[in-house]
Amino acid sequence: MKVVGISGTIIGTKTSAVVSLVLDEIKKVDSTVETELLDLKNYQLQFCDGRDPAAYEGDTKKVIDIMNAADVFLFGTPIFNGSLSGPLKNLIDVTPVAALRNKVIGFIATGAIPQHYLVIENQLKPIAGYFRAFVAPSSVYVTRDHFNERQELIDEEVIRRMEHLAKELVHMGKALKF
């Protein structure tokens, strides 16, 4: 089983750090699970323009290939202006529907105010529903208050939720493999 964790932003470090921590927890749950961090900072994705996903080249093709090879996804996004990030939405738009259909998806979001956790419920989960993906019941929302001055995650409740999400993703990924 392969889990791809996506840091859906091209700026900042918190989203990537939190996604990486959950990927580490997945390895603790089951060391045989292959994990990969897809940090959008490291790729120059073309904008979705409606063409067949197979027609993309360069970094966009590489990222689509990574998405096609995954069994389970962990989408991470910062919340900007009450919505998911543009780079993550673009990735979703260039990804073939078949890459997400019948796959397990978990969600993490980072934001400034507590109310933005609703982006997971009101925007991200409906997108997964469109793709007919299986959504992990748990999600994790992290604010700057959950980090210390060295940008280390210190909130014990958030850490527990991350551990629980990792367990759900492994369990669901194995149980729902088509």
C-alpha positions as CSV (number, residue, x, y, z in Angstrom):
1,M,0.0,0.0,0.0
2,K,1.3,3.5,-0.9
3,V,0.2,6.6,1.0
4,V,0.9,10.0,-0.7
5,G,0.8,13.0,1.6
6,I,0.3,16.2,-0.2
7,S,1.4,19.6,1.1
8,G,-0.9,21.7,-1.0
9,T,0.9,25.0,-0.9
10,I,3.9,26.7,-2.4
11,I,4.7,28.9,0.7
12,G,5.3,28.4,4.4
13,T,6.3,25.3,6.3
14,K,3.5,24.3,8.7
15,T,1.4,22.4,6.3
16,S,4.3,20.3,5.1
17,A,5.5,19.7,8.6
18,V,2.1,18.5,9.8
19,V,1.6,16.2,6.7
20,S,5.1,14.8,7.3
21,L,4.3,14.0,11.0
22,V,1.2,12.1,10.0
23,L,3.2,10.2,7.4
24,D,5.7,9.3,10.1
25,E,2.8,8.1,12.3
26,I,1.6,5.9,9.4
27,K,5.0,4.2,9.3
28,K,4.7,3.5,13.1
29,V,1.3,1.9,12.6
30,D,2.6,-0.3,9.8
31,S,6.2,-0.2,8.7
32,T,5.3,-2.0,5.4
33,V,3.3,0.9,4.1
34,E,5.2,3.0,1.6
35,T,4.8,6.8,2.2
36,E,5.7,9.7,0.0
37,L,5.5,13.4,0.6
38,L,4.3,15.4,-2.4
39,D,5.3,18.9,-1.5
40,L,3.9,21.3,-4.1
41,K,6.7,23.7,-3.4
42,N,9.1,21.4,-5.2
43,Y,7.1,21.2,-8.4
44,Q,6.2,23.7,-11.2
45,L,2.7,22.6,-12.0
46,Q,1.0,23.9,-15.1
47,F,-2.5,25.4,-14.6
48,C,-5.4,23.1,-15.4
49,D,-6.8,24.1,-18.8
50,G,-9.2,21.2,-19.5
51,R,-6.8,19.1,-21.5
52,D,-6.6,15.3,-21.0
53,P,-4.3,14.7,-18.0
54,A,-2.1,12.4,-20.1
55,A,-1.2,15.5,-22.3
56,Y,0.7,17.3,-19.5
57,E,4.4,17.2,-19.4
58,G,7.3,18.0,-17.1
59,D,6.6,18.4,-13.4
60,T,2.8,18.2,-14.0
61,K,3.2,14.8,-15.6
62,K,5.5,13.7,-12.7
63,V,2.9,14.7,-10.1
64,I,0.0,13.1,-12.0
65,D,2.1,9.9,-12.1
66,I,2.6,10.1,-8.3
67,M,-1.1,10.6,-7.8
68,N,-1.9,7.6,-10.1
69,A,0.4,5.3,-8.1
70,A,-1.2,6.1,-4.7
71,D,-3.6,3.9,-2.8
72,V,-4.3,6.4,0.0
73,F,-4.0,10.1,0.1
74,L,-3.5,12.6,2.9
75,F,-4.4,16.1,1.6
76,G,-2.9,19.0,3.5
77,T,-3.8,22.6,2.8
78,P,-3.4,26.0,4.5
79,I,-6.6,28.0,4.6
80,F,-6.4,31.2,2.7
81,N,-9.4,33.6,2.8
82,G,-11.7,30.8,4.1
83,S,-10.8,28.3,1.4
84,L,-8.3,25.7,0.3
85,S,-5.1,26.8,-1.4
86,G,-5.0,27.5,-5.1
87,P,-2.1,25.1,-5.7
88,L,-4.0,22.3,-4.1
89,K,-7.2,23.0,-6.1
90,N,-5.1,23.1,-9.3
91,L,-3.5,19.7,-8.4
92,I,-7.0,18.3,-7.8
93,D,-8.1,19.7,-11.2
94,V,-5.2,18.2,-13.2
95,T,-5.5,14.8,-11.4
96,P,-7.4,12.2,-13.4
97,V,-10.7,11.2,-11.8
98,A,-9.6,7.5,-11.8
99,A,-6.6,8.4,-9.6
100,L,-8.9,9.3,-6.7
101,R,-11.9,7.0,-7.3
102,N,-12.4,4.3,-4.6
103,K,-9.2,5.6,-2.8
104,V,-9.1,6.6,0.8
105,I,-8.5,10.3,1.5
106,G,-7.7,12.0,4.8
107,F,-7.5,15.8,5.4
108,I,-5.3,18.2,7.3
109,A,-5.7,21.9,7.3
110,T,-3.6,24.7,8.8
111,G,-5.0,28.1,9.5
112,A,-5.1,31.2,11.6
113,I,-8.5,31.1,13.2
114,P,-10.3,28.1,14.7
115,Q,-13.5,28.5,12.6
116,H,-11.6,27.7,9.4
117,Y,-11.7,24.0,10.3
118,L,-15.0,24.1,8.5
119,V,-13.2,24.2,5.2
120,I,-12.5,20.5,5.6
121,E,-16.2,19.8,6.1
122,N,-17.6,22.2,3.6
123,Q,-15.1,22.2,0.8
124,L,-12.6,19.3,0.9
125,K,-15.0,16.5,1.8
126,P,-17.5,17.4,-1.0
127,I,-14.6,17.3,-3.5
128,A,-13.7,13.8,-2.3
129,G,-17.3,12.9,-2.7
130,Y,-17.3,14.0,-6.3
131,F,-14.4,11.6,-7.0
132,R,-16.3,8.8,-5.2
133,A,-13.4,8.5,-2.7
134,F,-13.6,7.1,0.8
135,V,-13.1,9.8,3.4
136,A,-11.5,9.1,6.7
137,P,-13.9,10.1,9.5
138,S,-11.2,12.0,11.3
139,S,-9.4,15.1,10.2
140,V,-6.9,17.4,11.7
141,Y,-7.0,21.2,11.9
142,V,-4.0,23.1,13.2
143,T,-3.5,26.7,14.1
144,R,-0.4,28.7,14.9
145,D,-1.3,28.3,18.6
146,H,-0.5,24.6,18.4
147,F,3.2,25.3,17.6
148,N,6.0,26.7,19.8
149,E,8.4,29.5,18.9
150,R,10.6,27.0,17.1
151,Q,7.6,26.0,14.9
152,E,7.4,22.6,16.6
153,L,3.9,21.1,17.1
154,I,3.3,20.9,20.8
155,D,-0.4,20.6,21.3
156,E,-1.0,17.1,22.7
157,E,-4.6,16.8,21.6
158,V,-3.6,17.7,18.0
159,I,-0.9,15.1,18.2
160,R,-3.4,12.5,19.4
161,R,-5.7,13.3,16.5
162,M,-2.8,13.0,14.0
163,E,-2.0,9.5,15.5
164,H,-5.7,8.6,15.2
165,L,-5.9,9.8,11.6
166,A,-2.8,7.7,10.7
167,K,-4.4,4.6,12.1
168,E,-7.7,5.3,10.2
169,L,-5.8,5.8,6.9
170,V,-3.9,2.5,7.3
171,H,-7.0,0.6,8.4
172,M,-9.2,2.0,5.7
173,G,-6.6,1.7,3.0
174,K,-6.2,-2.0,3.7
175,A,-9.9,-2.7,4.1
176,L,-11.1,-0.8,1.1
177,K,-8.4,-1.7,-1.4
178,F,-10.1,-2.4,-4.8
